[in-house]
Amino acid sequence: MVMDKQGLLGLAAAALLLAGCQTASSGPWLMQNGEPWLTPDGQCVALRELRPEEKKGFCYEVMTNTYQQQHHYEPLANDEFATVYQQQTQGIEPIPADAAKVPPLDLQPLEPIAAAPVSPVPHPERAVTDKPFTINSAHLETHNQRALKTTLHGWREQGLQVVSVAVTGHTDPSGPLRFNNILSYWRAQSVGWYLKKMGVSDDAIKLAGAGPSMPRPDAHAPEDNRYVDLVVWLEPASQKVAVR
């Protein structure tokens, strides 16, 4: 048998590639009939941990994927599968090129949904008399009247009306508790009277007296606790009420 120079070089290269696997039975690789035994994915099987001098040759390159990195093959294109699997593809119609194209959806515009009428929800606001009451007095001084009028006028300018208002009077801690409880209620009555004068419905006003039990958290002096606070529930007005 005569071989040309290229054939001899091929045999020499193959011998070198298998040199790392052609070891004695004490070698690191699993052998079969003098050849390395390969797993289905083409990997050599190591029988023990490799020594430094054994980390060379074809098997080690395969185990470390060095061989695959040096001999890189591009995957076949879809239209080349028939050349590889001719028997399996005989008699099968080719897939049309436009099979993956999705036709545009014919979407009809939705009819607008009429918005259901929503009733406005009342929301609370807080107001406090601007100037302390005179000691032992429930008289609502002009300064406080003007401040309340400005507040109510501001809400009406925003198109809001008073639904209900809780009016609570307060006193400082000096004097008998029984008298302070009564005095605090009188102060609430004084503010309630002025609210009615400003056009707030009598049925919307709830009066209470807390005496000295609820001092103002921001009070700087005892007289600051001689005040009236209002929790006012507001909602949009159907028609504006003239400020008197």
Backbone torsions as a table, in degrees:
resi	resn	phi	psi	omega
1	MET	NA	121.9	-178.2
2	VAL	-104.7	131.4	179.4
3	MET	-118.2	145.1	177.8
4	ASP	-78.9	178.2	-177.1
5	LYS	-64.2	-38.0	-179.4
6	GLN	-65.8	-38.5	178.4
7	GLY	-65.1	-40.4	178.5
8	LEU	-63.3	-39.2	177.6
9	LEU	-64.1	-36.9	178.7
10	GLY	-63.7	-42.4	178.5
11	LEU	-64.8	-39.6	179.9
12	ALA	-63.9	-40.3	179.6
13	ALA	-65.6	-41.3	179.0
14	ALA	-63.7	-39.7	179.7
15	ALA	-63.5	-38.9	179.3
16	LEU	-67.5	-39.5	-179.3
17	LEU	-64.0	-36.1	-178.2
18	LEU	-88.6	1.5	-176.7
19	ALA	-63.9	-35.4	-179.4
20	GLY	-70.1	-17.2	-178.0
21	CYS	-101.1	-22.3	-176.9
22	GLN	-81.3	70.8	179.2
23	THR	-112.4	170.8	177.5
24	ALA	-68.7	177.0	-178.2
25	SER	-60.5	-19.9	178.7
26	SER	-86.9	5.5	-179.4
27	GLY	-66.6	170.3	-176.0
28	PRO	-82.1	-14.2	-171.8
29	TRP	-107.0	149.3	173.9
30	LEU	-75.8	123.2	-175.3
31	MET	-115.3	155.2	175.7
32	GLN	-144.5	115.1	-178.3
33	ASN	56.3	41.0	177.8
34	GLY	77.5	1.1	179.4
35	GLU	-115.1	150.3	176.8
36	PRO	-66.2	135.4	178.1
37	TRP	-84.8	125.1	-175.2
38	LEU	-109.0	145.1	174.0
39	THR	-74.5	166.4	-178.7
40	PRO	-55.8	-27.5	179.5
41	ASP	-90.6	12.2	174.1
42	GLY	83.6	18.5	-178.8
43	GLN	-97.4	139.6	171.7
44	CYS	-73.1	155.5	-178.7
45	VAL	-108.1	117.9	178.7
46	ALA	-86.5	134.3	-179.9
47	LEU	-90.4	-19.9	-179.1
48	ARG	-156.6	174.6	178.4
49	GLU	-67.4	136.5	-175.8
50	LEU	-78.2	142.6	172.0
51	ARG	-84.5	159.3	-177.1
52	PRO	-53.9	-40.7	-176.9
53	GLU	-72.5	-14.2	-179.4
54	GLU	-90.8	-5.8	-177.4
55	LYS	-85.6	65.2	176.9
56	LYS	-159.6	167.8	178.9
57	GLY	93.3	177.9	-173.4
58	PHE	-61.8	-47.1	-174.9
59	CYS	-61.4	-42.6	-178.9
60	TYR	-67.0	-38.5	178.7
61	GLU	-64.5	-37.7	177.4
62	VAL	-66.3	-43.7	-178.7
63	MET	-62.7	-34.9	-177.5
64	THR	-96.6	8.0	179.0
65	ASN	63.6	13.0	176.9
66	THR	-65.1	-38.8	-178.3
67	TYR	-63.7	-43.6	-180.0
68	GLN	-64.8	-34.4	179.1
69	GLN	-69.5	-32.9	-179.5
70	GLN	-82.2	-22.0	-178.9
71	HIS	-122.4	76.8	-174.0
72	HIS	-90.2	133.0	178.4
73	TYR	-122.4	131.7	177.3
74	GLU	-73.8	144.8	176.6
75	PRO	-67.1	151.9	-179.7
76	LEU	-69.4	146.0	174.1
77	ALA	-71.2	163.0	-176.1
78	ASN	-61.4	-36.0	-177.9
79	ASP	-77.9	-0.5	179.2
80	GLU	-101.0	-3.0	-178.2
81	PHE	-62.8	-33.2	-177.1
82	ALA	-63.8	-29.1	178.9
83	THR	-72.9	-24.1	179.8
84	VAL	-90.1	-40.4	-176.9
85	TYR	-117.3	64.2	-176.1
86	GLN	-65.6	-42.5	-177.1
87	GLN	-64.5	-40.2	-177.0
88	GLN	-72.5	-25.0	-174.2
89	THR	-99.5	-0.6	179.9
90	GLN	-67.2	134.1	178.0
91	GLY	82.5	-0.1	179.9
92	ILE	-98.7	128.5	179.6
93	GLU	-68.5	139.4	177.3
94	PRO	-65.6	149.7	179.9
95	ILE	-75.4	128.0	180.0
96	PRO	-58.9	147.4	-177.6
97	ALA	-65.3	-27.3	-177.4
98	ASP	-96.6	18.1	-177.1
99	ALA	-66.5	-30.2	-177.2
100	ALA	-83.9	-6.4	-178.9
101	LYS	-77.2	131.9	-179.7
102	VAL	-101.1	124.8	179.6
103	PRO	-64.3	148.5	-179.8
104	PRO	-64.9	143.8	180.0
105	LEU	-76.6	137.2	178.0
106	ASP	-94.2	86.2	-177.2
107	LEU	-91.9	126.9	176.4
108	GLN	-87.2	139.0	179.0
109	PRO	-63.3	138.3	179.5
110	LEU	-77.6	143.7	176.2
111	GLU	-72.8	137.2	179.5
112	PRO	-62.2	138.5	179.0
113	ILE	-89.0	126.3	-179.9
114	ALA	-66.4	130.4	179.8
115	ALA	-69.6	128.7	178.6
116	ALA	-73.6	140.1	178.8
117	PRO	-64.1	132.9	-179.6
118	VAL	-114.7	125.1	179.0
119	SER	-72.8	133.6	178.9
120	PRO	-64.4	141.8	-179.5
121	VAL	-97.4	126.9	178.2
122	PRO	-61.3	146.5	177.3
123	HIS	-129.4	149.3	-174.8
124	PRO	-89.5	148.5	170.6
125	GLU	-130.2	153.6	-177.8
126	ARG	-114.6	137.6	176.0
127	ALA	-138.5	148.2	-179.5
128	VAL	-135.2	140.2	176.9
129	THR	-56.6	137.9	-170.2
130	ASP	-75.1	-37.1	-174.6
131	LYS	-116.9	137.7	179.0
132	PRO	-60.0	146.1	174.0
133	PHE	-68.6	152.3	174.1
134	THR	-66.3	145.3	-177.8
135	ILE	-57.1	135.0	-179.8
136	ASN	61.9	22.9	-177.7
137	SER	-127.4	146.5	175.3
138	ALA	-113.0	10.3	-178.3
139	HIS	-71.5	129.0	178.6
140	LEU	-86.9	103.9	-175.1
141	GLU	-68.1	162.4	-176.0
142	THR	-57.8	-37.8	-179.5
143	HIS	-59.6	-45.0	179.6
144	ASN	-69.7	-35.6	177.4
145	GLN	-61.2	-44.5	-179.8
146	ARG	-64.7	-39.2	179.4
147	ALA	-64.4	-42.8	178.1
148	LEU	-65.4	-39.7	179.5
149	LYS	-63.2	-41.4	178.6
150	THR	-63.3	-40.4	-179.8
151	THR	-65.3	-47.7	179.5
152	LEU	-63.6	-40.9	179.8
153	HIS	-62.3	-38.6	178.6
154	GLY	-63.1	-41.3	178.1
155	TRP	-64.8	-41.2	-179.7
156	ARG	-67.7	-33.2	176.2
157	GLU	-63.8	-28.1	177.7
158	GLN	-84.7	1.9	-179.0
159	GLY	79.7	26.2	-178.8
160	LEU	-109.5	149.3	175.4
161	GLN	-128.2	155.4	-178.0
162	VAL	-80.7	122.5	175.3
163	VAL	-87.1	-47.5	176.2
164	SER	-156.3	158.7	179.9
165	VAL	-145.7	128.4	175.5
166	ALA	-97.2	117.2	-176.6
167	VAL	-109.5	121.0	-177.1
168	THR	-125.6	123.8	178.1
169	GLY	-91.6	155.2	-177.3
170	HIS	-140.4	158.6	176.8
171	THR	-134.3	168.3	171.8
172	ASP	-82.2	171.1	-173.6
173	PRO	-79.1	-5.7	-177.7
174	SER	-75.0	147.5	178.1
175	GLY	91.3	173.0	-178.6
176	PRO	-64.1	141.8	-178.0
177	LEU	-64.1	-40.7	-178.0
178	ARG	-60.8	-44.4	-180.0
179	PHE	-66.1	-40.3	179.8
180	ASN	-62.6	-37.4	178.1
181	ASN	-63.4	-42.2	178.9
182	ILE	-67.8	-44.0	-178.2
183	LEU	-61.5	-39.0	179.8
184	SER	-64.3	-35.6	178.4
185	TYR	-69.7	-39.5	177.4
186	TRP	-60.0	-40.1	178.6
187	ARG	-63.9	-38.4	175.4
188	ALA	-64.6	-39.3	177.5
189	GLN	-61.9	-39.2	-179.5
190	SER	-61.7	-43.3	177.9
191	VAL	-68.5	-40.6	178.7
192	GLY	-61.1	-39.1	177.5
193	TRP	-61.3	-41.9	-178.5
194	TYR	-70.0	-36.0	176.6
195	LEU	-61.5	-41.2	177.3
196	LYS	-63.6	-37.4	177.8
197	LYS	-63.6	-31.0	179.2
198	MET	-83.3	0.6	174.9
199	GLY	104.3	3.9	177.6
200	VAL	-77.4	136.1	-178.0
201	SER	-63.6	140.8	178.7
202	ASP	-60.6	-35.4	-179.2
203	ASP	-69.6	-20.9	-178.1
204	ALA	-84.3	-8.9	-173.6
205	ILE	-100.6	125.1	176.8
206	LYS	-116.8	123.9	-175.2
207	LEU	-104.7	147.3	176.0
208	ALA	-156.1	153.3	175.6
209	GLY	-122.6	127.3	-177.5
210	ALA	-105.2	-1.7	-178.3
211	GLY	59.3	-140.2	178.7
212	PRO	-93.8	11.5	-170.8
213	SER	-76.1	-14.8	-176.6
214	MET	-130.1	71.7	179.6
215	PRO	-64.9	152.1	179.2
216	ARG	-67.3	133.3	179.4
217	PRO	-66.6	-22.8	-179.0
218	ASP	-103.1	18.0	-178.2
219	ALA	-67.7	133.4	177.4
220	HIS	-101.4	-17.0	-178.8
221	ALA	-149.2	159.8	-179.5
222	PRO	-55.7	-37.0	-177.7
223	GLU	-66.7	-18.8	177.5
224	ASP	-64.1	-18.7	-179.9
225	ASN	-84.9	-1.1	175.0
226	ARG	-91.1	79.6	-172.7
227	TYR	-144.0	173.9	174.3
228	VAL	-131.0	131.6	176.0
229	ASP	-112.6	150.0	-177.2
230	LEU	-127.5	129.3	169.8
231	VAL	-106.9	109.4	-171.3
232	VAL	-108.8	127.1	176.1
233	TRP	-97.6	124.5	-173.9
234	LEU	-119.6	152.0	172.3
235	GLU	-149.0	160.6	179.0
236	PRO	-57.0	135.2	-177.9
237	ALA	-84.9	139.6	175.5
238	SER	-71.4	-30.6	173.6
239	GLN	-150.7	143.4	-176.8
240	LYS	-72.8	140.6	178.5
241	VAL	-99.1	128.0	-178.6
242	ALA	-65.7	135.9	177.7
243	VAL	-78.7	126.0	-179.5
244	ARG	-100.2	NA	NA
